[in-house]
Structures are given as structure tokens and as C-alpha cells.
Amino acid sequence: MRKHIVAGNWKMNMTFSEADDLVSAIMDKLEQVTLDANTQMIICPPFPYLEMVSDFGDESYFSVGAQNVSDQEGGAYTGEVSAAMLESMELDYCIVGHSERRAYYHETDAIVAAKVKRLLAHYIRPIVCCGEVLEERESNRQFEVVKRQITDGLFHLTAEEFADVIIAYEPVWAIGTGKTATPDQAEEMHAFIRSLIAEHYGQEVADNTSILYGGSCKPSNAKELFAQPDVDGGLIGGASLKADDFVAIAQAF
């Protein structure tokens, strides 16, 4: 059975002390609740806080992931962080191809594909983002856009490699806007993504792939979103910066 995953993407937020307080508060909350046994929590802090958060994560309440990785193996790339570096920190996950990376840093599907390959070579599971902007949704091109992102970003992998991939569908028009795709809209796209995987790799691989929803998911809508048959969790932005909200979303299963 595929995992239910709730991953918190802190983005570029908080000072070190604020981050320390937040992860402490998350731990306190997790010690007070019981999550579904099939639910995996992941925290993806900024690079400078990875070690600090990992120290808490050792207590096995949650795993730790990075927010990005270089598409290069190593060398003279000032400011970049390699998959080998992340592996040496014993990280389990890394977000790849987030809409903000695509929009602000002009990351293409080819760059996403290269990053995925790097991560898998270093035993790190990529959380690969896809999704359409408002203009593409309004012109009814959302399926075309997501199909291209999935095909060009992931279908170079073998079935064995793909088995370690997690996909996050993020309707870009719903990120940080307060808008949320309806449960039916989310399910429609998640089912479409699963059908693409089944067509390329077979139904068994598709059925075992966790597909997360990322777009203003919060405690008030998580239960309804997660009740959809093809929505396996969430990639959480703003709500992951509040311990009560983040844990409440994980409890939605």
C-alpha cells in the first residue's frame, strides 16, 4: 500500500532560533497524538537548518528533506548544494521542480530530470513537483502542461528508479493565494497523473506511487482533499510553519 505523506516546505522563512522553536513545537505536538501507521511526515527546512532539524528527526517522528539540489555532481558551482552532500547528511528526501524554482530560476523539465537522476544515484527520494499556472488552467491546457512535465521530467527513468519517486501536483494558481483546487479538481488531476504512470510503467507501479497535493492545503480542507482516492497527502507550504496546523493536517488521515 502506498504511503500517505505530509511534507512541510518551509521555503525561505524563519531565523535559526525560530526554526528551532518550530521543530520543538512540532515534536511536542507529535508526542501528544497518534498518527495513522501509514502516514509519513517530512520536514524540508532551508539548507542552513538541515542538521538542526535532522537532530530532532532522529527520534523517528518525521523524516527530513532538502528543498532543492544542484543538477551537477560537484565542482566550481558557487552557492550550489550537491546530491552527494545531501546523502552525506543522511537525508531521505528532496523537493525538485517546485513552481517557484521553475518560475524564478527558469528551471526546465530537462534540469528537473537531471536533478532527479542525481538524487536517485545518491539514494535520496525526489518529491517532484508539477502543475499549471492560472492562464493554463483557464485556457484548459492543464493536462497538456502536466503531461509534458511528467513525461520530460520523469519518464527517462527505469521502472525500478521511478519506484522511489514521489509526485506533488501543485496548481500554481492556488499556492499562497488562499485559493484551493476543489477536491474534485485535485482528484481529476491526480487520477490523470496516475493514468500517465500506468500507461508508461504499468498499473502496479502507478498504484504504488504517492501523489501529493500542494496548493493552500490546511487543516480545514485536508480531510476532504485526502479522502479522494488518488490524493495521497500534501506538500504543505504556509501551514507547515505552524506546529498545530502541520500536525493537524497529518492527522487528517
C-alpha positions as a printed Julia matrix, in Angstrom:
253×3 Matrix{Float64}:
   0.0    0.0     0.0
   1.38   3.39   -0.97
   2.33   5.79    1.81
   0.3    8.76    2.94
   2.81  11.62    3.04
   2.58  15.08    4.58
   5.67  17.11    3.67
   6.31  20.59    5.03
   8.14  23.01    2.73
   9.39  25.87    4.91
  10.72  27.78    1.88
  12.89  30.82    2.8
  11.37  31.53    6.18
  12.48  31.92    9.81
  15.68  32.63   11.66
  17.61  29.77   13.23
  16.03  30.29   16.64
  12.54  30.5    15.12
  13.17  27.27   13.22
  14.41  25.58   16.38
  11.27  26.69   18.23
   9.03  25.44   15.44
  10.52  21.97   15.2
  10.45  21.7    19.0
   6.75  22.61   18.94
   6.07  20.05   16.2
   7.8   17.38   18.28
   5.75  18.33   21.34
   2.54  18.02   19.33
   3.54  14.68   17.81
   4.23  13.27   21.26
   0.62  14.03   22.18
  -1.12  12.45   19.17
  -1.22   9.15   17.34
  -0.91   9.24   13.56
  -2.14   6.62   11.16
   0.58   3.97   10.85
   0.77   4.51    7.09
   1.36   8.27    7.39
   4.88   9.65    6.81
   5.73  13.21    7.88
   8.62  15.05    6.22
  10.08  18.46    7.07
  12.02  20.36    4.4
  13.77  23.34    6.03
  16.21  25.79    4.42
  19.71  24.38    3.89
  21.32  26.06    6.96
  18.82  24.34    9.27
  19.02  20.8     7.88
  21.37  19.47   10.53
  19.44  21.04   13.39
  16.13  19.62   12.15
  17.76  16.25   11.45
  18.82  16.04   15.1
  15.13  16.11   16.03
  14.23  13.79   13.17
  16.49  11.1    14.57
  13.74  10.44   17.08
  11.79   8.94   14.16
   8.71  11.14   14.4
   9.45  12.56   10.96
  11.99  12.44    8.14
  13.97  15.37    6.8
  14.35  16.56    3.22
  16.0   19.39    1.31
  14.16  21.97   -0.77
  16.43  21.8    -3.81
  19.61  20.24   -5.2
  22.11  21.02   -7.95
  21.89  19.24  -11.28
  25.7   18.96  -11.18
  27.63  16.28   -9.32
  30.12  18.73   -7.82
  32.83  21.25   -8.6
  33.09  25.01   -9.14
  29.41  25.91   -8.73
  29.38  28.6    -6.06
  26.33  28.51   -3.82
  25.07  25.15   -5.05
  24.45  22.0    -2.97
  25.04  18.56   -4.46
  23.15  15.32   -4.01
  26.35  13.81   -2.6
  26.34  16.46    0.14
  22.73  15.66    0.99
  23.48  11.95    1.05
  26.4   12.56    3.42
  23.88  14.16    5.82
  21.74  11.02    5.56
  18.74  12.89    4.19
  15.9   10.83    2.8
  14.05  13.28    0.55
  14.47  16.36   -1.64
  11.94  18.59   -3.39
  12.61  19.04   -7.12
  10.99  21.28   -9.72
   8.89  23.4    -7.39
   6.89  26.0    -9.3
   8.93  28.77   -7.68
  12.16  27.2    -8.97
  10.62  26.91  -12.42
   9.27  30.47  -12.45
  12.01  32.47  -10.67
  15.1   30.45  -11.59
  13.97  29.25  -15.02
  14.37  25.56  -14.28
  13.29  23.5   -17.27
  11.96  19.96  -17.4
  15.43  18.88  -18.56
  17.0   20.41  -15.44
  14.39  18.7   -13.27
  15.16  15.4   -14.99
  18.89  15.82  -14.3
  18.26  16.64  -10.65
  16.06  13.59  -10.23
  18.81  11.39  -11.65
  21.39  12.9    -9.29
  19.21  12.31   -6.25
  18.37   8.72   -7.12
  22.06   7.97   -7.71
  22.63   9.08   -4.11
  19.71   7.15   -2.61
  17.55  10.21   -1.96
  13.87  10.09   -2.88
  12.81  13.07   -5.02
   9.5   14.83   -4.43
   8.89  16.04   -7.96
   6.52  18.96   -8.45
   4.28  19.59  -11.43
   1.35  21.88  -12.09
  -0.18  24.62  -14.19
  -0.45  28.39  -13.77
  -3.8   30.21  -13.83
  -3.59  31.14  -17.52
  -3.01  27.49  -18.45
  -5.94  26.37  -16.29
  -8.25  29.0   -17.75
  -7.3   28.0   -21.31
  -7.93  24.33  -20.44
  -4.29  23.35  -21.01
  -3.64  21.98  -17.53
  -3.49  18.35  -18.65
  -1.18  19.17  -21.55
   1.19  21.05  -19.22
   1.29  18.38  -16.53
   1.73  15.59  -19.08
   4.76  17.39  -20.52
   6.28  17.97  -17.1
   5.82  14.33  -16.07
   6.94  12.89  -19.4
  10.01  15.08  -19.87
  10.96  15.23  -16.2
  10.5   11.6   -15.18
   9.89   9.11  -17.95
  13.62   8.75  -18.67
  13.76   6.62  -15.51
  13.55   2.85  -15.36
  10.56   1.38  -13.53
  12.88   0.45  -10.66
  14.16   4.03  -10.39
  10.68   5.5   -10.7
   9.5    3.41   -7.74
  11.39   5.82   -5.45
   9.75   8.95   -6.88
   7.03  10.92   -5.11
   4.97  13.34   -7.2
   3.43  16.57   -5.92
   0.73  18.22   -8.01
   0.66  21.94   -7.29
  -1.87  24.08   -9.13
   0.3   27.21   -9.17
  -2.76  29.46   -9.03
  -3.55  28.02   -5.59
  -0.13  28.43   -3.94
  -0.11  31.09   -1.26
  -3.22  32.69   -2.72
  -5.76  31.24   -0.33
  -7.43  29.58   -3.32
  -7.56  25.81   -3.32
  -8.43  23.37   -6.04
 -11.7   21.69   -5.17
 -11.4   18.06   -4.08
 -12.89  17.08   -7.45
 -10.31  19.19   -9.34
  -7.47  17.71   -7.29
  -8.73  14.16   -7.78
  -9.2   14.71  -11.51
  -5.56  15.73  -11.95
  -4.16  13.11   -9.58
  -6.08  10.38  -11.41
  -4.76  11.75  -14.71
  -1.17  11.64  -13.43
  -1.65   8.08  -12.18
  -3.02   7.09  -15.59
   0.1    8.51  -17.27
   2.29   6.44  -14.95
   0.22   3.33  -15.59
   0.45   3.83  -19.34
   4.25   4.14  -19.17
   5.25   1.79  -16.35
   2.2   -0.39  -15.73
  -0.65  -0.32  -13.24
   1.3   -1.83  -10.34
   3.9    0.95  -10.42
   1.15   3.56  -10.72
  -0.78   2.11   -7.79
   2.34   2.26   -5.61
   3.21   5.9    -6.43
   2.32   8.5    -3.81
   0.87  11.66   -5.4
   0.62  14.66   -3.09
  -1.49  17.8    -3.41
   0.28  21.13   -2.94
  -1.84  24.26   -3.04
  -3.09  26.02    0.11
  -3.78  22.77    1.94
  -4.75  23.49    5.56
  -6.49  21.75    8.48
  -9.91  22.95    7.32
  -9.7   21.27    3.9
  -7.14  18.48    4.36
  -9.61  15.77    5.36
 -11.8   16.32    2.3
  -8.8   16.5    -0.03
  -7.15  13.4     1.44
 -10.41  11.46    1.19
 -10.03  11.45   -2.6
  -8.85   8.04   -3.86
  -5.8    9.38   -5.73
  -4.72  12.1    -3.27
  -2.08  10.54   -1.04
  -1.14  13.53    1.07
   0.11  17.06    0.78
   3.14  19.22    0.11
   2.39  21.91    2.67
   3.69  25.48    2.49
   2.36  28.15    4.85
   0.55  25.75    7.16
   3.8   23.86    7.82
   5.12  26.95    9.61
   2.55  26.47   12.39
   3.03  23.38   14.53
  -0.68  22.97   15.34
  -1.72  23.25   11.69
   1.01  20.98   10.34
   0.26  18.17   12.79
  -3.49  18.6    12.33
  -3.05  18.1     8.57
  -1.11  14.89    9.23
  -3.98  13.74   11.46
  -6.42  14.19    8.59
  -5.75  10.57    7.59
